[in-house]
Amino acid sequence: MSDQPQFTVKVDQNKYLPAGGREVHAIVSVESSGGALTGGAATEAAEVIIIDTSGSMSYPDSKLRAAIEAAQVAVDTLRDGVHFAVIAGSNDATLVYPSAPPLVRADAGTRRKARAALAKLRAGGGTAIGSWLRLADELFDAHQDGIRHAILLTDGKNQHETPAQLDAVLERCSGRFVCDCRGVGTDWEVAELRKVASALLGGVDIVADPADLVADFQAMTEAAMGKAVADVMLRVWTPKTAAVKFVKQVMPSVEDLTGRRAEAAPQAGDYPIGAWGAESRDYHVCVEVPPAGVGTELRAAWIKLVLPGTADRPEQVLATGNVLAQWTDDETQSTKINARVAHYTGQAELAQAIQEGLAARESGDLDTATARLGRAVRLADEAGNDAITSMLRKVVDVVDPATGTVRLRKNVDKADVMSLDTRSTKTVRTRRGEG
């Protein structure tokens, strides 16, 4: 696999625990470099583009026109040789191109046919996102050894199937492909699309103005084309008497992976971290260990990046790192919190504070909304998360960012509220010189 990125693992932590201490925290930074996809060495990849064609996409009709143009640009952005399809979604899912399975390889001819098929789309019917994803999953079935990526665009709520039906599809699709979700306009539900994106290890964002869809689809497709290795796992081994308390992705966004654990070996579990190109991400690992005597040192966790084996390839260990624990009676050592651990703990709290504050605002609990959004302003200011700070200022008037003193704004654009909600989990690295 000459085009595979080279991976490194770096662990940031304060290993020292006070007498009786049990919790070990570490930030595991994973970086991949190289792996540029050039010429015929490109990794096998499959892409499915899912466009909402329910009736609401024609109100105004600029939404559907922009979605069609965005999907056409995404098709044009695919590398030669990538398997692809386009799905139209309403009460059910329909193949736009090709007209029947399987996926087809991208070349000048198939791109032209896909663009022509997209140009004929018309809006009508309702919204049943689970059925759209189910068809995508069937199309990806023959491509499980390569990169598998979907883009899903909708403008409305999932009104034509039950939450249980959608949940069942998400459980079936989890681990089988990555899906980035986009909501166009302001009539869709952030929590609903976030659930889809989270289950499928993708991102979610708002495109308030349909005119911005083309650039967004192009950027998503380019990012997908930059992936060189699929289905990487973060494997965490712990001693027999220890247990993993949580594993969270904390950069570039907050995503709790704890419930995704799959047992890999005695005392070891795999957490899925998706497809990789040249990029870096950070993970917060917390392990609970039994207390030991002062001076005792142990390996609290052994971190491995693993590429699972296939019929054609044995399992590969891409990089490793250690999380350590040492008990001390030196209070100076044991009470020092690692700067990166503290930073990302604050970023996770920031996301929670925003979501709780917006939910309280929606329900009319203005005191809770003010308190939680004020806390969010303070955390964003401390972290140097200028993008989130800017979005918060569209929802609250900031009296004092250092204390989190704010006033709720009365007339707020719904798109600004939804932008803050969708991007609440986006994080920034520690300021230069910290950690």
C-alpha positions in Angstrom: 0.0 0.0 0.0 2.4 2.6 -1.3 -0.2 5.4 -1.0 -1.0 4.7 2.7 -0.3 7.6 5.1 2.4 7.3 7.8 0.8 7.5 11.3 2.2 8.8 14.5 0.8 8.8 18.0 1.7 11.4 20.7 0.3 11.2 24.3 -0.1 14.3 26.5 -0.8 13.8 30.1 0.2 14.3 33.8 0.9 10.7 34.8 1.1 11.6 38.6 -1.8 10.6 40.8 -2.2 11.4 44.5 -2.4 8.6 47.0 -5.7 6.8 46.4 -6.1 8.4 42.9 -7.9 6.3 40.4 -8.5 8.4 37.2 -5.9 8.8 34.5 -6.5 11.3 31.7 -4.6 11.6 28.4 -4.9 13.4 25.1 -3.9 11.1 22.3 -2.9 13.0 19.2 -3.0 11.0 16.0 -1.3 12.4 12.9 -1.1 11.0 9.4 1.2 12.4 6.7 1.9 11.5 3.1 -0.5 9.2 1.4 -1.0 11.6 -1.5 -3.3 10.1 -4.0 -1.8 10.4 -7.5 -2.2 8.5 -10.7 -3.1 4.9 -10.7 -2.0 4.3 -7.2 -5.2 5.7 -5.8 -7.1 3.8 -3.1 -10.3 2.1 -4.1 -13.2 4.5 -3.2 -16.9 4.7 -3.5 -19.1 7.8 -3.2 -22.9 8.1 -3.0 -24.6 11.6 -3.2 -28.0 11.7 -1.7 -30.2 14.7 -2.6 -33.5 15.5 -0.9 -36.2 15.9 -3.6 -39.2 16.2 -1.3 -41.9 18.7 -2.2 -40.4 21.4 0.1 -37.3 21.5 -2.0 -39.3 23.5 -4.5 -40.2 26.3 -1.9 -38.4 28.2 -3.2 -37.3 26.3 -6.3 -33.9 27.9 -6.0 -33.2 25.2 -3.3 -33.6 22.3 -5.7 -31.7 24.1 -8.5 -28.8 24.8 -6.1 -28.8 21.2 -4.9 -28.7 19.9 -8.4 -25.8 22.2 -9.3 -24.0 21.2 -6.1 -24.4 17.5 -6.9 -23.2 18.0 -10.4 -20.1 19.8 -9.1 -19.5 16.9 -6.6 -19.7 14.4 -9.5 -17.2 16.5 -11.5 -14.9 16.5 -8.4 -14.7 12.7 -8.2 -11.4 11.1 -9.2 -11.3 8.9 -12.3 -12.1 5.3 -11.3 -14.1 6.1 -8.1 -17.3 4.1 -8.0 -20.3 6.4 -7.5 -24.1 6.9 -7.6 -26.6 9.6 -7.1 -29.8 9.0 -5.0 -33.0 11.2 -5.0 -34.8 11.0 -1.6 -38.4 11.6 -0.8 -40.9 9.1 0.7 -38.5 6.5 -0.6 -35.1 6.4 -2.3 -34.6 6.4 -6.1 -31.5 5.9 -8.1 -30.9 8.9 -10.3 -27.7 7.6 -11.8 -27.0 4.9 -12.6 -30.6 3.8 -13.1 -29.9 0.5 -11.5 -27.1 -1.1 -9.3 -24.2 -1.5 -9.1 -22.1 1.7 -8.7 -20.3 2.9 -11.8 -16.8 4.1 -12.2 -16.2 7.9 -12.7 -14.9 8.9 -16.1 -15.8 11.7 -18.6 -18.7 9.7 -20.0 -20.3 8.6 -16.7 -19.9 12.1 -15.2 -21.7 13.6 -18.2 -24.6 11.1 -17.9 -24.9 11.7 -14.2 -25.1 15.5 -14.7 -27.8 15.0 -17.3 -29.8 12.7 -15.1 -29.5 15.2 -12.2 -30.8 18.1 -14.4 -34.1 16.2 -14.8 -34.9 16.0 -11.1 -38.2 17.4 -9.8 -39.4 17.9 -6.3 -42.4 16.0 -4.8 -43.3 13.8 -1.8 -42.1 13.6 1.7 -39.0 12.8 3.7 -37.8 9.4 4.9 -34.1 9.6 5.5 -33.7 6.0 6.7 -34.9 4.7 3.3 -32.3 6.9 1.6 -29.5 5.6 3.8 -30.7 2.0 3.3 -30.3 2.2 -0.4 -26.8 3.8 0.0 -25.8 0.9 2.3 -26.9 -1.6 -0.3 -24.9 0.2 -3.0 -21.8 0.3 -0.7 -22.1 -3.5 0.0 -19.6 -4.5 -2.7 -17.0 -1.9 -1.7 -16.4 -2.7 2.0 -12.6 -2.9 1.5 -12.2 0.7 0.2 -13.1 4.2 1.2 -16.9 4.6 1.5 -18.3 8.1 1.7 -21.8 9.6 1.4 -23.1 13.1 1.3 -26.7 13.6 2.5 -28.6 16.9 1.9 -32.0 17.6 3.3 -34.2 20.7 3.9 -36.8 19.2 6.3 -37.7 16.9 9.1 -37.8 13.1 8.9 -41.6 13.1 8.9 -42.4 10.0 6.8 -40.8 7.3 9.0 -40.7 6.8 12.8 -37.6 7.6 14.9 -37.4 3.9 15.6 -37.2 3.1 11.9 -34.4 5.6 11.4 -32.5 4.3 14.4 -32.7 0.8 13.0 -31.2 1.9 9.7 -28.5 3.8 11.5 -27.6 0.8 13.5 -27.4 -1.3 10.4 -25.3 1.3 8.5 -22.9 2.1 11.4 -19.3 1.2 10.5 -20.2 0.5 6.9 -19.8 4.0 5.4 -19.1 7.6 6.5 -21.8 10.1 5.9 -21.5 13.9 6.0 -24.9 15.6 6.4 -26.0 19.1 5.3 -29.2 20.9 6.1 -30.2 23.6 3.7 -32.5 26.4 4.9 -33.9 26.5 8.4 -36.8 24.0 8.4 -34.8 20.9 9.4 -33.8 19.6 12.8 -30.2 19.9 14.0 -30.6 17.1 16.6 -31.9 14.7 13.9 -29.2 15.3 11.4 -26.5 15.3 14.1 -27.8 11.8 15.2 -27.3 10.6 11.6 -23.9 12.2 11.2 -22.7 10.9 14.6 -23.8 7.4 13.9 -22.0 7.4 10.6 -18.8 9.2 11.8 -19.5 12.2 9.6 -20.0 15.9 10.1 -23.2 18.0 10.1 -23.5 21.6 9.1 -26.1 24.2 8.0 -26.1 25.8 4.6 -28.5 28.6 5.3 -28.2 30.1 1.8 -28.7 27.6 -1.1 -26.2 29.6 -3.1 -23.5 28.3 -0.8 -24.2 24.6 -1.6 -21.9 24.3 -4.6 -18.7 25.4 -2.7 -19.7 23.2 0.2 -20.3 20.1 -1.8 -17.1 20.6 -3.7 -15.1 20.9 -0.4 -16.7 17.8 1.0 -16.0 15.7 -2.1 -12.4 17.0 -2.3 -11.9 15.9 1.4 -13.4 12.5 0.7 -11.1 12.1 -2.4 -8.1 12.9 -0.1 -8.7 9.8 2.1 -6.2 7.0 1.6 -7.0 4.4 4.2 -10.4 3.3 5.5 -11.8 1.9 8.8 -8.9 2.8 11.2 -9.4 1.7 14.8 -8.1 3.2 18.0 -7.4 0.1 20.1 -7.1 0.6 23.9 -5.6 -2.1 26.1 -5.8 -1.8 29.8 -4.5 -4.0 32.7 -6.9 -6.6 34.1 -7.8 -4.4 37.1 -8.3 -1.3 35.1 -11.2 -0.1 32.9 -11.7 2.5 30.2 -14.1 5.2 31.5 -14.4 7.0 28.2 -12.9 7.6 24.8 -13.9 10.9 23.0 -12.7 12.5 19.8 -12.0 16.1 20.9 -10.5 17.6 17.8 -11.6 18.7 15.2 -15.0 18.1 16.9 -16.3 16.6 20.0 -17.7 13.0 19.4 -18.1 10.4 22.2 -16.9 7.1 21.0 -17.2 5.2 24.3 -20.4 3.3 23.2 -18.8 2.2 19.9 -16.3 -0.1 21.6 -15.9 -3.5 20.0 -14.0 -6.1 22.0 -10.8 -6.9 20.1 -8.8 -9.1 22.5 -8.6 -9.8 26.2 -8.5 -6.4 28.0 -8.6 -4.5 24.6 -11.3 -2.7 22.8 -11.5 -1.1 19.3 -13.0 2.4 18.8 -13.7 3.3 15.1 -12.1 6.5 13.9 -13.0 6.3 10.2 -11.1 7.0 7.1 -7.8 9.0 7.0 -5.8 11.0 4.5 -3.1 13.6 5.6 -4.6 15.1 8.7 -4.5 15.1 12.5 -7.1 14.5 15.2 -7.0 14.4 19.0 -8.7 11.9 21.4 -9.4 12.2 25.1 -8.9 8.8 26.9 -9.8 8.3 30.5 -8.9 5.1 32.3 -9.8 4.1 35.9 -7.1 2.2 37.7 -7.0 0.6 41.2 -5.0 2.8 43.7 -1.4 1.7 44.3 1.3 2.6 46.7 3.3 5.8 46.5 6.1 5.3 44.0 4.3 2.6 42.0 4.3 3.2 38.2 2.2 1.2 35.7 1.0 1.4 32.1 -2.6 2.4 32.5 -3.3 2.0 28.8 -1.5 0.9 25.6 -2.8 2.7 22.6 -2.6 1.2 19.1 -3.7 2.5 15.8 -4.9 -0.6 13.9 -6.0 -1.3 10.4 -8.2 -4.4 10.6 -7.3 -7.4 8.4 -9.2 -8.4 5.3 -9.2 -11.5 3.1 -6.3 -10.0 1.2 -4.4 -8.3 4.0 -3.4 -9.1 7.6 -4.1 -6.7 10.5 -1.7 -3.8 10.6 -0.5 -1.8 13.6 0.1 1.7 12.3 1.4 3.4 15.5 1.4 3.0 19.3 1.6 5.0 22.5 1.5 4.6 26.2 -0.7 6.1 28.9 1.1 6.0 32.3 0.2 6.3 35.9 2.5 6.9 38.9 1.4 7.5 42.5 3.1 10.3 44.4 2.8 12.1 47.7 4.2 15.3 46.1 1.1 17.5 45.9 2.7 19.8 43.3 3.1 16.9 40.9 -0.3 15.3 41.5 -2.5 18.4 41.3 -1.0 19.8 38.1 -3.5 19.4 35.3 -2.0 18.8 31.9 -2.8 21.9 29.8 -4.2 20.0 26.8 -6.4 17.8 29.0 -7.8 20.9 30.6 -8.3 22.6 27.3 -10.3 19.8 25.7 -12.3 19.1 28.9 -13.4 22.8 28.6 -14.2 22.4 24.9 -16.4 19.4 25.6 -18.2 21.4 28.3 -18.5 24.3 25.9 -20.5 22.1 23.4 -22.7 20.9 26.1 -23.4 24.4 27.5 -24.4 25.7 24.1 -26.7 22.8 23.3 -28.3 23.0 26.8 -28.6 26.8 26.6 -30.3 26.7 23.2 -32.7 24.0 24.3 -33.6 26.1 27.3 -34.1 29.1 25.1 -36.4 27.1 22.8 -38.5 25.9 25.7 -38.9 29.4 27.2 -36.6 28.8 30.3 -34.8 32.1 29.9 -32.9 32.0 33.2 -31.3 28.6 32.4 -30.6 29.8 28.8 -28.8 32.9 30.0 -26.8 31.0 32.5 -25.7 28.2 30.2 -25.0 30.5 27.2 -23.1 32.8 29.6 -21.0 29.8 30.6 -20.4 29.0 27.0 -19.2 32.6 26.3 -16.7 32.3 29.1 -15.4 28.9 28.0 -15.1 30.0 24.4 -13.2 33.1 25.5 -10.8 31.1 27.7 -10.2 28.6 24.9 -9.6 31.2 22.2 -12.4 29.7 20.1 -13.1 32.8 18.2 -15.4 31.2 15.7 -17.8 30.0 18.4 -17.5 33.3 20.2 -18.6 35.2 17.1 -21.6 32.9 16.7 -22.6 33.2 20.4 -22.6 37.0 20.0 -25.4 36.7 17.4 -27.6 35.0 20.1 -26.5 36.9 23.2 -25.2 40.4 24.1 -21.9 39.9 25.9 -21.5 42.2 28.9 -18.3 40.6 30.2 -16.8 37.5 28.5 -14.3 36.8 31.4 -17.2 36.2 33.8 -19.7 35.0 31.2 -22.2 37.8 31.9 -24.6 38.0 29.0 -28.1 39.1 28.0 -30.3 37.1 25.6 -31.0 38.9 22.4 -34.7 39.2 21.5 -34.7 39.2 17.8 -32.4 36.5 16.5 -32.2 35.0 13.1 -33.1 31.3 13.2 -30.2 30.5 10.9 -27.8 32.0 13.4 -29.3 29.8 16.2 -29.0 26.7 14.0 -25.4 27.6 13.0 -24.4 27.9 16.6 -26.1 24.6 17.4 -24.6 22.6 14.5 -21.1 24.1 15.0 -21.1 23.8 18.9 -19.0 20.7 18.7 -16.3 22.2 16.5 -13.1 22.6 18.6 -9.8 24.5 18.3 -6.4 23.4 19.4 -4.8 25.0 22.5 -3.3 28.4 22.0 0.3 28.6 20.9 2.6 28.0 23.8 0.1 26.0 25.9 0.5 22.3 26.3 
